[in-house]
Structures are given as C-alpha cells and as structure tokens.
Amino acid sequence: MNKKIAIIGGGIVGLSLGMKLSQKFKNSKVTIFEKESKIGLHQSGRNSGVLHCGLGYKTGTLKAKLAVDGINQMVNFCKKNNVAYEICGKVVVANSDSEIKNIINLAAQGQSNGLQGLKFLNKTELNKREPNVRAKKSLLVPGEGIVDFKGVMSVLNSLILENNGEIVTSSIVKKIEEANNTNIVHCKDGSKEFDLVFNCAGLHSDRIYYKSTGKKSHLKIIPFRGDYLKFKEKYKEILNHLVYPVPDSKYPFLGVHFTRMINGDREVGPNAVLAFKREGYSFKDFSLDDILETLFYKGFYKFISKNLFFSLRELGTSLSDIIFINQARKLIPDINSNMFQKGISGVRAQTMTTNGELFLDFGIYRNKNQVHVLNAPSPGATASLAIADYVIKNYCN
C-alpha cells in the first residue's frame, strides 16, 4: 500500500495506530495531527497507569478480546523498549451477599475471556498479600499490572519518526473535506490531502466525526471527570498492590479503588462526575459551549433520570473528601483523611446514546475513506496496540 495517511489525535491510540501503520506500510506516509503542544496530555497521560487484563468486560465484546491481546502486546512492547512496567496482580474485594454473588460471576467471566490463574483467596492468603484489606470474599487476578504510559508514548513517538512519519503538534483540525476519493484536512496553518483519515481524537472524536462527514454521530461524548487522592509518603505502605471493589456491570466505571503506581506512589479513586469542560480537570474548569452541548443532549437527561442515585453519589464524592474516603473504607477500613493529599484528575471520554445508555464497548466505524474510533476509554490505553491491529485488519483494504 502506498498511501498518504492522516491520524487525528496524538494520544496513545493514535500513536499506536501511527506506529503500526508506518511499520506495516513502509511506502506510505503517516501524519498525526495533535491539537496540543505535546502528545498524550489528556486521557492517555492523566490516568493511573493500570494494565487491564480483561476481567470485567462482557465476553465476546471488542473490549474483552482486545484487552486480553492488548496487555500481552503492551508487556512485550515494554520489555523490548525498556519501558517501566510490572505485573503485580490485583485483588477484587466483595463485602456483601450481592457482591459475593457478583464476584463469583466475575471470575467465571474472566475465565471465559481467557484469563489464567484466577484464584479466590482465603483470609490468610489475603492478609499476606494485603494485610490492611478487609473482605468477605476476594479474588486474585494475577495478570493485572501497572505501566508508565508516558514512557510508552515517548517510544511510539520515536518509532513513528524513524519510519518516516510525522507528528504535527499545535494543529487544530477545522474541517475534513471529501473530494475525489480523498480527504482534505484543513488546519489553521493550511490544508493537506490524504488517501485515508483515522479519527482517534478521544474527547473530541464525535466532533471530528461531524467535521469529517457533516453528520452528527450516533454516539455523543459526555465527559466524566475522575478525581484521585494520593497517599502521603509516610502512609504509602498501607497498600501493596492493586485493590478494587466488585464493579457494577451497568457502568463502565470501576468504582473507587486503590492503585500502586509505577513511580511508587499510592492513590485512591476515581469517582465519576460530569465535567463542565471536555478537558476540565476541576470544578473551576468551565466551557459554556461544552456544558450547553451536554445539557441540550436528550440522552443526558434520560441517563440522569435512570441513574439518579448513582449521579448524586458520585457528585457527593467530588464535593466531600469524607464521602470519597468512606467509599474507599469499604476496602481498607483504617484509612482517614489525614493520610491523603490531592492527586491527579482525569476526564473520561464516555459515549452515550440518545436513549441515555452508556456505550459499554469500543466503538469503531467506517465512512468511505475515513475510520472513526468513537469510543475507546479504559481499557483503551492497555489495548491500544491491539486496537491498532484490529483497525488495520478490518479497515485497511
């Protein structure tokens, strides 16, 4: 294939696709357009760096398939390129009768997805691994890990450039115009023609879809902010690895959990609160256009009406550290607010339908010579290399 290829978005999915395309099609030219001054400043660079191995995703979905393949690829990539990572394992905790039922179903689902070594821990085994965690039933997921995603993106950046690709930063795409089986990408600094365009714009993927096709996407990005608290240095040893609650299968959010990060920090979070800006990392970050777009979307009101308790609970965790920490105490009872300081915040590009349903799988769609990755939040970073393979196999023909 000898093509001029454009990728919109310099996050980890766009970079993974750019690297794979530039390696596979040596005679093609790959150009990545990133609106920020640096790559990976949003979802890809503002997360806790967990490698998800495919436990909580419905069997047969793209998320389940690509997370399992993706973590294997990501580990091999890190080994080959000397990027810091660790397969430290995760403990999932159940503390009620309903959670115990769900954790048994969760283990069965993980086995269906191909996970190896899942094990229910007895009290002695849990105490040896996480002495401060309390659980009526706990599941060890040995394949889960942590990684330096910024390091991954740095290597991907270098490999793209080595393969004669280019990454154009501070380049906002205004419009993509179809003309004679090609696409003209219009930016503030000029226009270029491409044979293929891949939309990997994350928090702005639905807007790029509209700028490319003139049609509104059937999936709308609703930005959810997630806040973390970080353990102060002298309290870090209360946690050894990754500790999660049993997830609610109705939502793509994993609940407030504990994470050991690749730099040695420990954190707890996130919640899931409506962001007032697509890249709004605090209540102070506000965009009138963004919030009006959310508020005038009929699917948003349907979501709130169907999920009022969830929405109010998550809002409470954002307004009060006490409520936030009480959520975390279900896993580690002996924590208190004095142990923490403010951590990072991120914004999840979660798509929603007009019926108010959260879209729970990866969403990838083709429009002529354009491919749009409309939904690839967590485990999108873990699965990014596998997502790239899937896109190339199914849409580059």
C-alpha positions as CSV (number, residue, x, y, z in Angstrom):
1,M,0.0,0.0,0.0
2,N,1.3,3.4,-1.0
3,K,-1.0,5.9,0.7
4,K,-0.9,9.3,2.4
5,I,-2.5,8.7,5.8
6,A,-3.7,11.2,8.4
7,I,-4.4,10.4,12.1
8,I,-6.3,12.9,14.1
9,G,-5.3,12.7,17.8
10,G,-1.9,12.2,19.4
11,G,-3.0,10.1,22.3
12,I,-1.9,6.5,22.9
13,V,-4.5,5.0,20.5
14,G,-3.5,7.4,17.6
15,L,0.2,6.9,18.3
16,S,-0.2,3.1,18.4
17,L,-2.0,3.2,15.1
18,G,0.5,5.5,13.6
19,M,3.4,3.2,14.7
20,K,1.7,0.1,13.3
21,L,0.7,1.7,10.0
22,S,4.2,3.2,9.5
23,Q,5.8,-0.2,10.2
24,K,3.4,-2.3,8.1
25,F,3.2,0.0,5.1
26,K,6.7,1.3,4.5
27,N,5.8,3.1,1.3
28,S,3.0,5.1,3.0
29,K,3.4,8.4,4.8
30,V,1.7,8.8,8.2
31,T,0.9,12.2,9.6
32,I,-0.5,12.7,13.1
33,F,-2.3,15.9,13.9
34,E,-2.4,16.8,17.6
35,K,-4.1,20.0,18.7
36,E,-1.9,20.4,21.9
37,S,1.7,21.4,22.0
38,K,2.7,17.9,23.2
39,I,1.4,14.3,22.7
40,G,-0.8,12.5,25.2
41,L,-1.7,15.4,27.5
42,H,-5.3,14.2,28.2
43,Q,-6.8,10.7,28.7
44,S,-3.5,9.0,27.8
45,G,-1.3,11.0,30.1
46,R,-3.8,11.5,33.0
47,N,-4.5,8.1,34.3
48,S,-3.2,5.8,37.0
49,G,-1.3,3.6,34.6
50,V,-3.1,0.3,35.2
51,L,-2.7,-2.6,32.7
52,H,-6.2,-4.1,32.5
53,C,-6.2,-7.8,31.5
54,G,-9.8,-8.2,30.5
55,L,-11.6,-9.3,33.7
56,G,-14.7,-7.1,33.8
57,Y,-15.7,-6.9,30.1
58,K,-18.6,-8.9,28.7
59,T,-17.3,-12.0,26.9
60,G,-17.3,-11.6,23.1
61,T,-17.1,-7.8,23.1
62,L,-14.3,-5.9,21.5
63,K,-13.2,-4.7,24.9
64,A,-12.8,-8.3,26.2
65,K,-11.0,-9.5,23.1
66,L,-8.7,-6.5,22.7
67,A,-7.8,-6.1,26.4
68,V,-6.5,-9.7,26.6
69,D,-4.5,-9.3,23.4
70,G,-3.6,-5.7,24.3
71,I,-2.0,-6.4,27.7
72,N,0.2,-9.2,26.1
73,Q,1.3,-6.8,23.4
74,M,1.9,-3.9,25.8
75,V,4.0,-6.1,28.1
76,N,6.1,-7.3,25.2
77,F,6.5,-3.8,23.9
78,C,7.7,-2.5,27.3
79,K,10.2,-5.4,27.5
80,K,11.6,-4.7,24.1
81,N,11.8,-0.9,24.6
82,N,12.8,-0.8,28.2
83,V,9.7,0.9,29.4
84,A,8.9,0.5,33.1
85,Y,6.1,-1.9,33.9
86,E,5.2,-4.6,36.5
87,I,2.6,-7.4,36.5
88,C,1.8,-7.1,40.2
89,G,-1.7,-8.6,40.2
90,K,-5.0,-7.2,41.5
91,V,-7.3,-8.2,44.4
92,V,-11.0,-7.7,43.9
93,V,-13.0,-7.4,47.1
94,A,-16.5,-8.4,48.0
95,N,-18.2,-7.4,51.3
96,S,-21.9,-8.1,50.9
97,D,-24.0,-11.0,49.8
98,S,-24.8,-9.3,46.4
99,E,-21.1,-8.6,45.9
100,I,-20.2,-12.2,46.7
101,K,-22.6,-13.4,44.0
102,N,-21.2,-10.8,41.6
103,I,-17.6,-11.7,42.3
104,I,-18.3,-15.4,41.5
105,N,-19.8,-14.3,38.2
106,L,-16.9,-12.0,37.6
107,A,-14.4,-14.8,38.0
108,A,-16.4,-17.0,35.6
109,Q,-16.5,-14.2,33.0
110,G,-12.7,-13.7,33.4
111,Q,-12.1,-17.4,32.7
112,S,-14.4,-17.1,29.6
113,N,-12.3,-14.2,28.4
114,G,-9.1,-16.4,28.6
115,L,-7.6,-15.1,31.9
116,Q,-5.3,-17.6,33.6
117,G,-4.6,-18.1,37.3
118,L,-7.7,-16.5,38.8
119,K,-8.0,-17.6,42.4
120,F,-10.2,-16.9,45.4
121,L,-8.1,-16.1,48.4
122,N,-8.7,-17.3,51.9
123,K,-8.2,-14.9,54.8
124,T,-4.5,-16.0,55.3
125,E,-3.6,-15.5,51.7
126,L,-5.4,-12.1,51.5
127,N,-3.7,-11.0,54.7
128,K,-0.3,-12.0,53.4
129,R,-0.8,-10.0,50.2
130,E,-2.8,-7.0,51.6
131,P,-2.9,-7.1,55.4
132,N,-5.0,-3.9,55.6
133,V,-7.8,-5.0,53.3
134,R,-11.0,-6.5,54.7
135,A,-13.1,-8.8,52.6
136,K,-15.7,-11.5,53.0
137,K,-14.5,-12.9,49.7
138,S,-11.6,-11.8,47.5
139,L,-10.4,-12.7,44.0
140,L,-6.8,-12.6,42.9
141,V,-6.3,-11.5,39.3
142,P,-2.6,-12.3,38.8
143,G,-2.3,-10.9,35.2
144,E,-3.1,-7.3,36.1
145,G,-0.3,-4.8,36.2
146,I,1.0,-1.2,36.1
147,V,3.0,0.7,33.5
148,D,4.5,4.0,32.5
149,F,2.1,5.0,29.7
150,K,4.0,8.3,29.1
151,G,7.1,6.2,28.5
152,V,5.2,4.1,26.1
153,M,4.0,7.1,24.2
154,S,7.5,8.5,24.0
155,V,8.8,5.3,22.4
156,L,5.8,5.3,20.0
157,N,6.6,8.9,19.0
158,S,10.2,7.9,18.2
159,L,9.3,4.8,16.2
160,I,6.8,6.8,14.1
161,L,9.5,9.4,13.2
162,E,12.0,6.6,12.5
163,N,9.5,5.2,10.0
164,N,9.3,8.5,8.1
165,G,6.1,9.5,9.8
166,E,5.5,13.0,11.2
167,I,3.6,14.3,14.2
168,V,2.3,17.9,13.8
169,T,1.5,19.4,17.2
170,S,-0.5,22.6,18.0
171,S,-2.6,21.7,14.9
172,I,-6.3,22.0,15.3
173,V,-8.4,20.4,12.6
174,K,-11.1,22.7,11.4
175,K,-12.7,20.5,8.8
176,I,-12.1,17.4,6.7
177,E,-13.5,17.7,3.2
178,E,-14.1,14.7,0.9
179,A,-13.0,15.1,-2.7
180,N,-12.4,12.5,-5.4
181,N,-12.0,9.6,-3.1
182,T,-9.5,11.6,-1.0
183,N,-9.8,13.7,2.2
184,I,-8.6,17.3,2.5
185,V,-7.6,18.0,6.1
186,H,-8.0,21.7,6.8
187,C,-6.0,23.2,9.8
188,K,-5.3,26.7,10.8
189,D,-1.9,26.6,9.1
190,G,-3.1,25.2,5.8
191,S,-4.6,22.2,4.1
192,K,-3.3,18.8,3.0
193,E,-4.7,15.9,1.0
194,F,-4.8,12.3,2.3
195,D,-6.0,9.0,1.0
196,L,-7.1,7.7,4.4
197,V,-8.1,9.5,7.6
198,F,-8.3,7.9,11.1
199,N,-10.2,9.7,13.8
200,C,-8.5,9.0,17.2
201,A,-9.5,12.3,18.8
202,G,-10.7,10.9,22.1
203,L,-12.6,13.6,23.9
204,H,-13.4,15.3,20.6
205,S,-14.0,12.2,18.4
206,D,-17.7,12.9,17.9
207,R,-16.8,16.5,16.8
208,I,-14.2,15.3,14.4
209,Y,-16.8,12.8,13.0
210,Y,-19.1,15.8,12.3
211,K,-16.3,17.9,10.8
212,S,-15.5,14.9,8.6
213,T,-18.9,13.7,7.5
214,G,-21.3,16.6,8.1
215,K,-23.4,14.2,10.1
216,K,-23.9,14.0,13.8
217,S,-22.5,10.9,15.4
218,H,-25.0,8.4,16.9
219,L,-22.7,8.3,19.9
220,K,-22.2,11.5,22.0
221,I,-19.1,12.2,24.1
222,I,-20.2,13.1,27.7
223,P,-17.1,13.9,29.7
224,F,-16.8,12.4,33.2
225,R,-14.2,13.7,35.5
226,G,-12.4,11.3,37.8
227,D,-10.6,12.6,40.9
228,Y,-7.8,10.8,42.8
229,L,-6.3,11.3,46.3
230,K,-2.7,10.3,46.8
231,F,-1.3,8.8,50.0
232,K,1.2,10.9,51.8
233,E,4.7,9.4,51.8
234,K,4.6,8.1,55.4
235,Y,1.3,6.2,54.7
236,K,2.2,4.5,51.4
237,E,3.0,1.2,52.9
238,I,-0.7,0.6,53.9
239,L,-1.1,-0.7,50.3
240,N,1.0,-3.2,48.4
241,H,-0.6,-3.7,45.0
242,L,-4.0,-3.0,43.3
243,V,-7.2,-3.4,45.2
244,Y,-10.6,-3.0,43.5
245,P,-14.3,-3.3,44.5
246,V,-16.6,-5.6,42.6
247,P,-17.6,-3.5,39.6
248,D,-21.2,-2.7,38.7
249,S,-21.9,-4.3,35.3
250,K,-24.3,-1.4,34.5
251,Y,-21.5,1.1,34.3
252,P,-18.1,1.2,32.7
253,F,-16.6,2.9,35.8
254,L,-14.7,0.6,38.1
255,G,-15.5,2.3,41.4
256,V,-13.2,3.9,43.9
257,H,-10.2,1.7,44.2
258,F,-6.6,1.6,45.3
259,T,-3.6,1.7,43.0
260,R,0.1,1.4,43.3
261,M,1.7,3.4,40.5
262,I,4.8,2.6,38.6
263,N,6.7,5.5,40.3
264,G,5.9,4.0,43.7
265,D,3.1,6.4,44.7
266,R,-0.2,5.0,46.0
267,E,-3.5,6.6,45.2
268,V,-7.3,6.0,45.7
269,G,-10.0,6.9,43.2
270,P,-11.5,7.8,40.9
271,N,-15.1,8.9,41.2
272,A,-17.2,9.7,38.0
273,V,-18.6,13.2,37.9
274,L,-19.9,15.3,35.0
275,A,-17.1,17.6,33.8
276,F,-18.0,21.1,32.9
277,K,-15.4,21.1,30.1
278,R,-14.2,18.3,27.9
279,E,-10.8,18.8,29.3
280,G,-11.9,20.1,32.6
281,Y,-9.9,18.7,35.5
282,S,-11.6,20.6,38.3
283,F,-14.9,22.4,39.1
284,K,-13.1,25.6,38.1
285,D,-12.6,24.4,34.5
286,F,-15.7,25.5,32.6
287,S,-16.6,25.8,28.9
288,L,-20.0,27.3,28.2
289,D,-20.1,25.6,24.8
290,D,-19.2,22.2,26.2
291,I,-21.7,22.3,29.1
292,L,-24.5,23.5,26.9
293,E,-23.8,20.8,24.4
294,T,-24.1,18.2,27.2
295,L,-27.2,19.8,28.8
296,F,-29.1,20.1,25.5
297,Y,-28.4,16.4,24.6
298,K,-31.6,14.5,25.3
299,G,-29.7,11.3,26.1
300,F,-28.1,13.1,29.1
301,Y,-31.4,13.8,30.8
302,K,-32.5,10.2,30.2
303,F,-29.3,9.0,31.8
304,I,-29.8,11.1,34.9
305,S,-33.4,10.0,35.3
306,K,-32.4,6.4,35.0
307,N,-29.3,6.7,37.3
308,L,-30.2,9.4,39.8
309,F,-28.8,7.7,42.8
310,F,-25.5,6.9,41.1
311,S,-25.2,10.5,39.8
312,L,-25.9,12.0,43.3
313,R,-23.5,9.6,45.0
314,E,-20.7,10.4,42.6
315,L,-21.3,14.1,42.9
316,G,-21.0,13.8,46.7
317,T,-17.6,12.1,46.4
318,S,-16.4,15.1,44.4
319,L,-17.8,17.7,46.9
320,S,-16.6,16.0,50.0
321,D,-13.4,14.1,50.7
322,I,-15.2,12.5,53.7
323,I,-17.8,10.9,51.3
324,F,-15.0,9.9,48.9
325,I,-12.9,8.2,51.7
326,N,-16.0,6.5,53.1
327,Q,-16.3,4.8,49.7
328,A,-12.7,3.6,49.9
329,R,-13.1,2.4,53.5
330,K,-15.2,-0.4,52.2
331,L,-11.9,-1.9,51.1
332,I,-9.4,-0.6,53.7
333,P,-11.3,0.4,56.8
334,D,-8.4,2.0,58.7
335,I,-7.8,4.9,56.3
336,N,-8.6,8.6,57.2
337,S,-8.4,11.9,55.5
338,N,-5.1,12.8,57.2
339,M,-3.4,10.2,55.2
340,F,-4.1,11.8,51.8
341,Q,-3.2,14.8,49.6
342,K,-4.8,15.9,46.4
343,G,-3.8,13.6,43.4
344,I,-4.4,13.8,39.7
345,S,-7.7,14.2,37.9
346,G,-8.6,12.9,34.5
347,V,-11.5,13.1,32.2
348,R,-13.0,10.0,30.6
349,A,-14.4,10.4,27.0
350,Q,-17.5,8.3,27.6
351,T,-20.0,8.0,24.8
352,M,-23.8,8.0,25.4
353,T,-26.7,7.2,23.1
354,T,-29.8,9.3,22.6
355,N,-31.6,6.8,24.9
356,G,-29.4,7.7,27.8
357,E,-27.4,4.5,27.7
358,L,-23.7,4.4,28.2
359,F,-22.0,2.7,25.3
360,L,-20.0,-0.1,27.0
361,D,-17.8,-1.4,24.2
362,F,-15.2,0.1,21.9
363,G,-16.9,1.8,19.0
364,I,-15.1,1.9,15.6
365,Y,-16.9,2.9,12.4
366,R,-16.1,3.5,8.8
367,N,-17.3,6.3,6.5
368,K,-15.8,5.8,3.0
369,N,-12.0,6.5,3.3
370,Q,-12.4,7.5,7.0
371,V,-12.3,5.4,10.1
372,H,-13.7,6.8,13.3
373,V,-12.7,5.5,16.8
374,L,-15.6,7.0,18.6
375,N,-15.3,5.1,21.9
376,A,-12.1,3.9,23.3
377,P,-11.8,4.8,27.0
378,S,-10.4,2.3,29.6
379,P,-9.0,-0.2,28.7
380,G,-8.1,1.8,25.6
381,A,-4.6,2.6,26.8
382,T,-3.9,-1.1,27.7
383,A,-5.5,-2.3,24.4
384,S,-4.1,0.4,22.2
385,L,-1.7,-1.8,20.2
386,A,-4.4,-4.4,19.7
387,I,-6.9,-1.7,18.7
388,A,-4.4,-0.6,16.1
389,D,-4.1,-4.2,14.7
390,Y,-7.9,-4.5,14.7
391,V,-8.3,-1.3,12.7
392,I,-5.6,-2.2,10.2
393,K,-7.0,-5.7,9.7
394,N,-10.6,-4.6,9.2
395,Y,-10.4,-1.2,7.6
396,C,-7.2,-1.0,5.6
397,N,-8.2,-2.8,2.5
